[in-house]
Amino acid sequence: MLAAALDLFAAQGFAATSVRQIAEAVGVRDSAIYGHFEGKQAILDVLMERAGPGVLKLSGFDPASMAAAPPDKALPGLFGRIVAHWTEPEVRKFTSMMLRDGADGAGRAVDTVAQRLTPLFRAWQAGGHFDDRFDADWLAWEAIAPLATIRLTLMGSTATPDNLNRARQMAERHVAHFLAVHLKSGVSP
């Protein structure tokens, strides 16, 4: 059901897709969909958690262990796993759906991920890795938002291998730049 819904959402958008269309794509009655989900929004919520903000959990995000590691070691690994997850075909369909349905969903996803990252940046600030000229919530947003832009511009369902390779390279450059600009010198090797 989720795969059929995602295919339809990516092809025609969330608003233009009905529960009946999802049921027809799966070969069941509408009531079977409602037996698993309260409605179309509940399906989107599950997909969002898998391909949107839930990417942190799927990428092995553990704030406590990451806070104990220096940011110049922890962030490249975390963001590398996130970008790798975004290259998966099903996740790329979700990216196409976000593009089709407008910036609201993508903006909410970025804000949610930034909120989930904020405690980590607070811990790093407390550990002296980042100074307090910027709020931890701004640092988290500044770290993740450019990655979301890379995702939306290069990692949709029709992305070529060259697009995906360019996306990986740009993500690595962003993380390196972010750390070079924001890390206190002499704190991390």
Backbone as JSON, one array per atom type, in Angstrom:
{
  "sequence": "MLAAALDLFAAQGFAATSVRQIAEAVGVRDSAIYGHFEGKQAILDVLMERAGPGVLKLSGFDPASMAAAPPDKALPGLFGRIVAHWTEPEVRKFTSMMLRDGADGAGRAVDTVAQRLTPLFRAWQAGGHFDDRFDADWLAWEAIAPLATIRLTLMGSTATPDNLNRARQMAERHVAHFLAVHLKSGVSP",
  "N": [[0.82, -1.2, 0.0], [1.9, 1.23, 0.84], [3.96, 1.56, -1.03], [2.52, 1.73, -3.44], [1.01, 4.03, -2.92], [3.09, 5.89, -2.67], [4.14, 5.83, -5.29], [1.97, 6.93, -6.71], [1.7, 9.43, -5.41], [4.16, 10.57, -6.11], [3.93, 10.68, -8.89], [1.59, 12.21, -9.43], [1.13, 13.92, -7.36], [0.35, 14.64, -3.9], [-2.13, 15.9, -3.2], [-3.68, 15.43, -5.47], [-4.09, 12.75, -5.48], [-6.19, 10.07, -4.63], [-7.66, 8.05, -2.01], [-9.09, 5.99, -3.11], [-7.77, 5.67, -5.59], [-5.32, 4.72, -4.68], [-6.13, 2.32, -3.53], [-7.1, 0.99, -5.83], [-4.69, 0.73, -7.25], [-3.39, -1.11, -5.68], [-5.12, -3.18, -5.8], [-7.28, -3.61, -4.13], [-10.19, -2.94, -2.07], [-11.37, 0.34, -1.05], [-11.93, 0.22, 1.67], [-10.08, -1.56, 2.67], [-7.73, -0.11, 2.68], [-8.42, 1.81, 4.59], [-8.56, 0.11, 6.72], [-5.97, -0.17, 7.49], [-4.91, 2.37, 7.63], [-5.83, 5.63, 8.82], [-6.45, 7.42, 6.88], [-5.55, 9.19, 3.88], [-3.65, 11.1, 4.7], [-2.46, 9.84, 6.89], [-1.05, 7.83, 5.62], [0.78, 9.38, 4.21], [2.13, 10.45, 6.41], [3.5, 8.21, 7.43], [5.17, 7.64, 5.25], [6.59, 10.05, 5.22], [8.01, 9.89, 7.59], [9.74, 7.84, 6.98], [11.17, 8.78, 4.76], [11.6, 11.43, 5.16], [12.01, 13.45, 7.92], [12.46, 11.19, 9.5], [14.76, 10.13, 8.58], [16.95, 10.62, 10.16], [16.83, 8.75, 12.3], [16.95, 6.38, 10.8], [19.48, 6.66, 9.84], [21.14, 6.03, 11.86], [21.26, 7.88, 13.94], [22.28, 8.92, 16.99], [22.07, 10.88, 19.51], [23.42, 11.07, 22.02], [25.83, 9.5, 21.84], [26.93, 10.74, 19.62], [27.31, 13.35, 20.56], [29.44, 12.97, 22.23], [31.49, 12.61, 20.52], [33.84, 14.43, 18.49], [32.62, 17.13, 16.46], [33.72, 17.33, 13.88], [34.23, 14.77, 13.22], [31.85, 13.38, 13.67], [29.69, 14.67, 12.22], [30.31, 14.53, 9.34], [30.06, 11.73, 8.94], [27.37, 11.19, 9.75], [25.89, 12.89, 8.01], [26.77, 11.89, 5.59], [25.61, 9.32, 5.64], [22.95, 10.07, 5.6], [22.69, 11.32, 3.07], [23.33, 9.12, 1.47], [21.1, 7.52, 2.05], [19.14, 9.09, 0.88], [19.63, 8.62, -1.79], [18.4, 6.27, -2.45], [16.04, 4.54, -4.49], [13.21, 4.54, -3.72], [13.12, 6.59, -1.84], [13.9, 8.7, -3.4], [11.65, 8.93, -5.0], [9.91, 9.97, -3.13], [11.12, 12.44, -2.76], [10.58, 13.57, -5.26], [7.82, 13.77, -5.0], [7.65, 15.7, -2.96], [8.66, 17.9, -4.33], [6.72, 18.21, -6.3], [4.49, 18.86, -4.81], [5.06, 21.28, -3.62], [6.81, 23.74, -1.57], [6.13, 23.69, 1.12], [5.95, 21.16, 2.49], [8.6, 20.27, 2.29], [9.89, 22.33, 3.65], [8.81, 22.03, 6.24], [9.87, 19.52, 6.82], [12.65, 20.04, 6.86], [12.74, 21.84, 9.01], [11.86, 20.12, 11.08], [13.91, 18.17, 11.16], [16.06, 19.83, 11.81], [15.23, 20.67, 14.37], [15.46, 18.24, 15.71], [18.17, 17.89, 15.61], [19.14, 20.01, 17.09], [19.58, 19.65, 20.0], [21.96, 18.18, 19.92], [23.78, 20.0, 18.8], [23.69, 21.88, 20.84], [24.91, 20.42, 22.89], [27.45, 20.12, 21.79], [28.19, 22.81, 21.74], [28.29, 23.28, 24.5], [30.42, 21.68, 25.08], [32.45, 23.14, 24.04], [33.06, 23.08, 21.34], [31.71, 24.59, 19.42], [31.2, 28.08, 19.32], [29.08, 30.39, 21.15], [28.02, 32.38, 19.57], [26.11, 31.93, 17.7], [22.83, 30.61, 17.92], [22.09, 27.28, 18.97], [19.96, 26.1, 17.61], [19.96, 27.52, 15.22], [22.46, 26.8, 14.17], [22.0, 24.06, 13.75], [19.95, 24.18, 11.83], [21.32, 25.55, 9.81], [23.21, 23.65, 9.17], [21.7, 21.49, 8.09], [19.86, 22.5, 6.17], [21.11, 23.3, 3.63], [21.74, 20.74, 2.71], [19.23, 19.69, 2.26], [18.46, 21.3, 0.13], [20.24, 20.41, -1.81], [19.28, 17.82, -2.03], [16.66, 18.29, -3.05], [17.2, 19.5, -5.49], [18.84, 17.78, -6.95], [18.27, 15.08, -6.48], [15.9, 13.74, -7.21], [13.32, 11.45, -8.42], [13.98, 11.02, -11.06], [16.67, 11.39, -11.22], [19.96, 11.21, -12.51], [22.81, 8.95, -12.53], [25.04, 10.65, -12.6], [23.95, 13.01, -11.52], [23.43, 12.11, -8.89], [25.99, 11.5, -8.01], [27.14, 14.05, -8.14], [25.55, 15.27, -6.2], [26.38, 13.91, -3.87], [29.05, 14.77, -3.76], [28.7, 17.56, -3.48], [27.39, 17.62, -1.02], [29.4, 16.64, 0.69], [31.26, 18.72, 0.4], [29.76, 20.82, 1.47], [29.5, 20.04, 4.19], [32.19, 20.06, 4.97], [32.76, 22.79, 4.59], [30.91, 23.99, 6.37], [31.89, 23.05, 8.84], [34.48, 24.17, 8.77], [33.87, 26.87, 8.94], [32.41, 27.13, 11.34], [33.48, 25.58, 13.5], [35.33, 25.88, 16.49], [38.66, 26.88, 16.45], [41.35, 24.69, 17.14], [39.96, 23.01, 18.85], [39.01, 20.53, 17.92], [40.8, 17.85, 16.36]],
  "CA": [[0.0, 0.0, 0.0], [2.77, 2.4, 0.91], [4.68, 1.7, -2.31], [1.56, 2.22, -4.44], [0.71, 5.42, -2.58], [4.25, 6.71, -3.02], [4.18, 5.96, -6.76], [0.93, 7.88, -7.12], [2.05, 10.76, -4.9], [5.29, 11.09, -6.9], [3.5, 10.92, -10.26], [0.55, 13.21, -9.61], [1.05, 14.78, -6.19], [-0.47, 14.17, -2.78], [-3.49, 16.44, -3.26], [-4.4, 14.87, -6.62], [-4.22, 11.3, -5.3], [-7.28, 9.69, -3.72], [-7.57, 6.73, -1.38], [-9.62, 5.04, -4.11], [-6.7, 5.39, -6.55], [-4.33, 3.86, -4.0], [-6.75, 0.99, -3.42], [-7.11, 0.4, -7.17], [-3.32, 0.37, -7.6], [-3.02, -2.29, -4.9], [-6.06, -4.23, -6.13], [-8.15, -3.84, -2.98], [-11.24, -1.93, -1.88], [-11.01, 1.47, -0.19], [-12.02, -0.17, 3.08], [-8.83, -2.23, 3.06], [-6.79, 0.97, 3.0], [-8.85, 2.38, 5.87], [-8.27, -0.87, 7.75], [-4.56, 0.0, 7.88], [-4.59, 3.8, 7.82], [-7.02, 6.47, 9.02], [-6.72, 8.11, 5.63], [-4.41, 9.49, 3.02], [-2.64, 11.82, 5.49], [-1.73, 8.85, 7.71], [-0.1, 7.19, 4.71], [1.84, 10.36, 4.0], [2.91, 10.56, 7.65], [4.43, 7.06, 7.48], [6.18, 7.87, 4.21], [7.41, 11.18, 5.65], [8.94, 9.44, 8.62], [10.76, 6.99, 6.34], [11.97, 9.49, 3.76], [11.78, 12.81, 5.59], [12.73, 13.59, 9.18], [12.86, 9.89, 10.03], [16.08, 9.77, 8.06], [17.93, 10.63, 11.25], [16.79, 7.45, 12.98], [17.41, 5.39, 9.84], [20.91, 6.88, 9.61], [21.88, 5.7, 13.06], [21.41, 9.07, 14.77], [22.27, 8.7, 18.44], [22.6, 12.15, 20.01], [24.36, 10.93, 23.15], [27.16, 9.07, 21.38], [27.47, 11.75, 18.71], [27.76, 14.5, 21.34], [30.73, 12.62, 22.81], [32.49, 12.65, 19.44], [34.01, 15.77, 17.93], [31.74, 17.36, 15.31], [34.38, 17.11, 12.59], [34.19, 13.32, 12.98], [30.48, 12.89, 13.72], [28.81, 15.22, 11.18], [30.5, 13.94, 8.01], [29.5, 10.38, 8.9], [25.91, 11.26, 9.79], [25.36, 13.48, 6.79], [27.05, 10.94, 4.51], [24.59, 8.28, 5.69], [21.69, 10.68, 5.17], [22.73, 11.48, 1.61], [23.25, 7.76, 0.91], [19.69, 7.12, 2.16], [18.38, 9.87, -0.1], [19.86, 8.11, -3.15], [17.6, 5.07, -2.67], [14.94, 4.86, -5.43], [11.94, 4.88, -3.08], [13.28, 7.89, -1.2], [13.93, 9.68, -4.49], [10.24, 9.16, -5.38], [9.37, 10.88, -2.12], [11.66, 13.76, -3.09], [9.8, 14.07, -6.38], [6.51, 14.16, -4.47], [7.8, 16.98, -2.26], [8.82, 18.93, -5.35], [5.44, 18.37, -6.98], [3.49, 19.44, -3.9], [5.45, 22.59, -3.15], [7.87, 23.89, -0.58], [5.67, 23.57, 2.51], [6.35, 19.88, 3.06], [10.06, 20.25, 2.41], [10.25, 23.25, 4.72], [8.49, 21.39, 7.53], [10.83, 18.42, 7.03], [13.92, 20.64, 7.26], [12.57, 22.35, 10.38], [11.79, 18.99, 12.0], [15.26, 17.59, 11.31], [16.86, 20.81, 12.56], [14.82, 20.59, 15.78], [16.0, 17.0, 16.27], [19.62, 18.06, 15.7], [19.49, 21.11, 17.99], [20.22, 19.23, 21.26], [23.33, 17.76, 19.63], [24.58, 21.21, 18.66], [23.81, 22.45, 22.19], [25.93, 19.64, 23.61], [28.76, 20.49, 21.23], [28.52, 24.14, 22.24], [28.67, 23.13, 25.91], [31.75, 21.06, 25.08], [33.43, 24.08, 23.52], [33.35, 22.88, 19.91], [31.14, 25.73, 18.71], [30.96, 29.17, 20.26], [27.67, 30.7, 21.3], [27.6, 33.52, 18.75], [24.9, 31.49, 17.01], [22.02, 29.67, 18.68], [22.23, 25.89, 18.53], [18.93, 25.8, 16.62], [20.39, 28.08, 13.94], [23.54, 25.94, 13.67], [21.39, 22.83, 13.24], [19.27, 24.52, 10.58], [22.34, 25.88, 8.8], [23.88, 22.41, 8.78], [20.85, 20.57, 7.34], [19.09, 23.12, 5.08], [21.74, 23.15, 2.32], [21.63, 19.35, 2.26], [17.88, 19.55, 1.71], [18.48, 21.93, -1.19], [20.92, 19.46, -2.7], [18.33, 16.73, -2.26], [15.55, 18.7, -3.9], [17.63, 19.89, -6.84], [19.62, 16.76, -7.66], [18.04, 13.71, -6.06], [14.53, 13.29, -7.46], [13.17, 10.09, -8.97], [14.59, 10.92, -12.39], [18.09, 11.75, -11.12], [20.92, 10.33, -13.18], [23.98, 8.66, -11.69], [25.87, 11.86, -12.51], [23.3, 13.89, -10.54], [23.62, 11.56, -7.55], [27.4, 11.68, -7.67], [27.32, 15.48, -7.87], [24.9, 15.53, -4.91], [27.28, 13.42, -2.81], [30.21, 15.67, -3.7], [28.27, 18.84, -2.93], [27.11, 17.41, 0.41], [30.7, 16.57, 1.37], [31.82, 20.08, 0.41], [28.99, 21.62, 2.41], [29.86, 19.67, 5.56], [33.55, 20.57, 5.21], [32.65, 24.25, 4.7], [30.21, 24.29, 7.62], [32.82, 22.81, 9.95], [35.57, 25.15, 8.69], [33.36, 28.17, 9.35], [31.81, 27.18, 12.68], [34.23, 24.93, 14.57], [36.37, 26.68, 17.14], [39.98, 26.35, 16.11], [42.09, 24.07, 18.22], [39.14, 22.16, 19.71], [39.02, 19.21, 17.32], [41.99, 17.68, 15.52]],
  "C": [[0.86, 1.26, 0.0], [3.49, 2.63, -0.41], [3.75, 2.25, -3.39], [1.22, 3.68, -4.18], [1.87, 6.32, -2.98], [4.36, 6.9, -4.53], [3.17, 6.99, -7.25], [1.25, 9.29, -6.65], [3.16, 11.38, -5.75], [4.84, 11.46, -8.31], [2.52, 12.08, -10.39], [0.37, 14.14, -8.43], [0.12, 14.22, -5.14], [-1.92, 14.61, -2.93], [-4.31, 15.78, -4.37], [-4.63, 13.37, -6.5], [-5.33, 11.0, -4.29], [-6.99, 8.33, -3.1], [-8.06, 5.67, -2.36], [-8.54, 4.69, -5.14], [-5.64, 4.48, -5.94], [-4.88, 2.44, -3.91], [-6.75, 0.28, -4.77], [-5.71, -0.05, -7.58], [-2.86, -0.89, -6.88], [-3.94, -3.47, -5.24], [-6.96, -4.61, -4.96], [-9.25, -2.78, -2.97], [-10.72, -0.81, -0.98], [-10.98, 1.07, 1.28], [-10.76, -0.89, 3.56], [-7.76, -1.2, 3.41], [-7.13, 1.54, 4.37], [-8.68, 1.39, 7.02], [-6.86, -0.76, 8.29], [-4.22, 1.44, 8.24], [-5.89, 4.57, 8.01], [-7.42, 7.19, 7.74], [-5.42, 8.38, 4.89], [-3.3, 10.21, 3.79], [-1.83, 10.86, 6.34], [-0.72, 8.09, 6.86], [1.08, 8.12, 4.47], [2.73, 10.48, 5.24], [3.91, 9.42, 7.78], [5.54, 7.25, 6.46], [7.13, 8.99, 4.61], [8.43, 10.72, 6.68], [10.04, 8.58, 8.03], [11.7, 7.78, 5.43], [12.24, 10.94, 4.12], [12.57, 12.86, 6.88], [13.16, 12.28, 9.82], [14.21, 9.42, 9.55], [17.14, 9.78, 9.16], [17.99, 9.28, 11.94], [17.34, 6.36, 12.06], [18.91, 5.49, 9.56], [21.74, 6.63, 10.86], [22.13, 6.89, 13.97], [21.24, 8.72, 16.23], [22.91, 9.93, 19.07], [23.63, 12.0, 21.12], [25.74, 10.51, 22.68], [27.77, 10.09, 20.43], [28.0, 12.95, 19.48], [29.12, 14.23, 21.97], [31.85, 12.65, 21.78], [32.66, 14.08, 18.96], [33.17, 15.94, 16.67], [32.42, 17.08, 13.97], [34.5, 15.62, 12.27], [32.74, 12.85, 12.84], [29.62, 13.39, 12.55], [29.06, 14.63, 9.8], [29.92, 12.53, 7.9], [27.98, 10.39, 8.87], [25.35, 11.78, 8.48], [25.67, 12.59, 5.58], [26.02, 9.83, 4.46], [23.23, 8.83, 5.24], [21.64, 10.79, 3.65], [22.66, 10.11, 0.93], [21.8, 7.25, 0.95], [18.86, 7.83, 1.1], [18.58, 9.38, -1.52], [19.03, 6.87, -3.46], [16.38, 5.41, -3.53], [13.63, 5.25, -4.77], [12.0, 6.26, -2.42], [13.31, 8.99, -2.26], [12.52, 9.95, -5.01], [9.6, 10.14, -4.4], [9.86, 12.3, -2.38], [10.88, 14.37, -4.25], [8.41, 14.51, -5.94], [6.6, 15.51, -3.77], [7.94, 18.12, -3.26], [7.48, 19.23, -6.03], [4.44, 19.13, -6.11], [3.89, 20.77, -3.3], [6.4, 22.56, -1.97], [7.42, 23.67, 0.85], [6.14, 22.28, 3.16], [7.85, 19.8, 3.26], [10.51, 21.17, 3.53], [9.96, 22.68, 6.09], [9.48, 20.27, 7.84], [12.18, 18.97, 7.49], [13.83, 21.15, 8.69], [12.54, 21.22, 11.4], [13.16, 18.37, 12.23], [16.14, 18.55, 12.11], [16.51, 20.78, 14.04], [15.41, 19.34, 16.44], [17.52, 17.07, 16.43], [20.04, 19.1, 16.74], [20.11, 20.66, 19.3], [21.68, 18.78, 21.06], [24.24, 18.99, 19.51], [24.72, 21.94, 20.0], [24.9, 21.74, 22.98], [27.32, 19.98, 23.09], [29.16, 21.9, 21.66], [28.97, 24.06, 23.7], [30.05, 22.52, 26.04], [32.83, 21.94, 24.49], [33.77, 23.92, 22.05], [32.85, 24.04, 19.05], [30.94, 26.85, 19.73], [29.48, 29.52, 20.26], [27.25, 31.97, 20.56], [26.32, 33.2, 17.98], [24.15, 30.53, 17.93], [22.22, 28.27, 18.11], [21.18, 25.54, 17.48], [19.29, 26.37, 15.26], [21.51, 27.23, 13.35], [22.96, 24.66, 13.07], [20.69, 23.09, 11.9], [20.29, 24.79, 9.48], [23.08, 24.64, 8.33], [23.01, 21.58, 7.83], [20.18, 21.22, 6.12], [19.8, 23.04, 3.72], [21.7, 21.71, 1.8], [20.25, 19.1, 1.67], [17.79, 20.18, 0.33], [19.15, 21.03, -2.2], [19.98, 18.32, -3.04], [17.27, 17.12, -3.26], [15.98, 19.05, -5.32], [18.3, 18.78, -7.63], [19.2, 15.32, -7.42], [16.59, 13.24, -6.2], [14.5, 11.92, -8.12], [13.79, 9.93, -10.34], [16.08, 11.29, -12.39], [18.96, 10.72, -11.82], [22.04, 9.97, -12.2], [24.91, 9.86, -11.54], [25.28, 12.86, -11.5], [23.57, 13.41, -9.12], [25.07, 11.7, -7.1], [27.69, 13.14, -7.34], [26.7, 15.83, -6.51], [25.8, 15.09, -3.76], [28.48, 14.36, -2.64], [29.84, 17.01, -3.08], [27.98, 18.72, -1.43], [28.41, 17.35, 1.2], [31.33, 17.95, 1.47], [31.08, 20.97, 1.4], [29.41, 21.31, 3.84], [31.25, 20.2, 5.89], [33.52, 22.09, 5.41], [32.0, 24.64, 6.03], [31.15, 24.13, 8.8], [33.96, 23.83, 9.95], [35.12, 26.52, 9.2], [32.99, 28.21, 10.83], [32.6, 26.51, 13.8], [35.22, 25.91, 15.18], [37.71, 26.07, 16.8], [40.65, 25.78, 17.35], [41.28, 23.15, 19.11], [39.16, 20.73, 19.21], [40.25, 19.07, 16.45], [41.66, 17.85, 14.06]]
}
